[in-house]
Each structure stands twice: as C-alpha cells, then as structure tokens.
Amino acid sequence: MKLRIENMTCGGCARSVTKAIQSVDAKAEVVADVVSRTVEIHSPKSAEAFVQRLATAGYAAVEIAGGAA
C-alpha cells in the first residue's frame, strides 16, 4: 500500500513515520520518499491501522488509490 503524508518534509520526519509504522507491524517493509511525500508499506495490516497510528504521531496520512504494493 502507499500513503501520502503531506507534512513529511525531511529525513527526521521520514524516520519518525517509519518508526510509527513499525510500531503497528514490526516486520513491515517501509520505503519513505520525502520528495514525493509518500511512504510505501509492505504489510498484511490494513491501511487504516497505519493511518490511525500516524495521526497519533502527528502525521496526516491518506491512502493513495492504486498504490498497492
């Protein structure tokens, strides 16, 4: 799945986003791209679980349609 995170603007943000995602699924493969402000997640967990966790970490995320990974 692919999420767009508008306020992920630097490497520190990308690390925080990755840490938040891996707190939901420690085995998730995460590829964060600060330039496009997207994160690709390989996990059996639902996008909603990650969106909710990211919201509590201060990052507004939305799933990108067709962003299946």
C-alpha positions in Angstrom: 0.0 0.0 0.0 1.1 3.6 -0.5 0.2 6.5 1.7 0.6 10.2 1.1 1.9 12.2 4.1 1.8 15.9 3.4 3.8 17.0 6.4 6.7 14.5 5.9 9.2 17.1 4.8 12.6 15.9 6.0 14.7 12.9 6.9 13.8 13.2 10.5 10.1 13.1 9.6 10.7 10.0 7.5 12.4 8.3 10.4 9.5 9.2 12.7 7.0 8.0 10.1 8.9 4.7 9.7 9.1 4.2 13.5 5.3 4.8 13.8 4.5 2.3 11.0 6.8 -0.3 12.5 5.1 0.2 15.9 2.0 -1.2 14.2 3.8 -4.0 12.4 7.4 -4.6 13.4 8.0 -6.7 10.3 6.6 -4.1 7.8 8.9 -3.1 5.0 8.8 0.7 4.7 10.1 2.9 1.9 9.7 6.6 2.7 10.2 9.2 -0.1 10.4 12.8 1.3 10.4 14.4 -2.2 7.0 12.9 -3.1 5.9 12.8 0.5 4.8 9.2 0.2 5.5 6.0 2.0 5.2 2.5 0.6 4.4 -0.2 3.1 4.6 -3.9 2.6 2.4 -5.4 5.4 -0.7 -7.6 5.9 -2.1 -4.9 8.2 -4.8 -2.6 7.0 -4.0 0.9 5.7 -6.4 2.3 8.3 -4.3 0.9 11.1 -1.3 2.8 9.8 -3.3 6.0 9.1 -4.6 6.0 12.7 -1.2 5.4 14.2 0.4 8.1 12.1 -2.3 10.6 13.1 -1.4 10.0 16.8 2.2 10.7 15.8 1.2 14.0 14.2 1.2 12.9 10.6 -1.9 13.2 8.4 -1.8 10.3 6.0 -4.2 9.2 3.2 -4.1 6.0 1.2 -3.3 6.5 -2.5 -5.7 4.7 -4.7 -3.9 2.2 -6.9 -0.9 2.3 -4.5 -1.0 -1.5 -3.9 2.4 -2.9 -3.1 
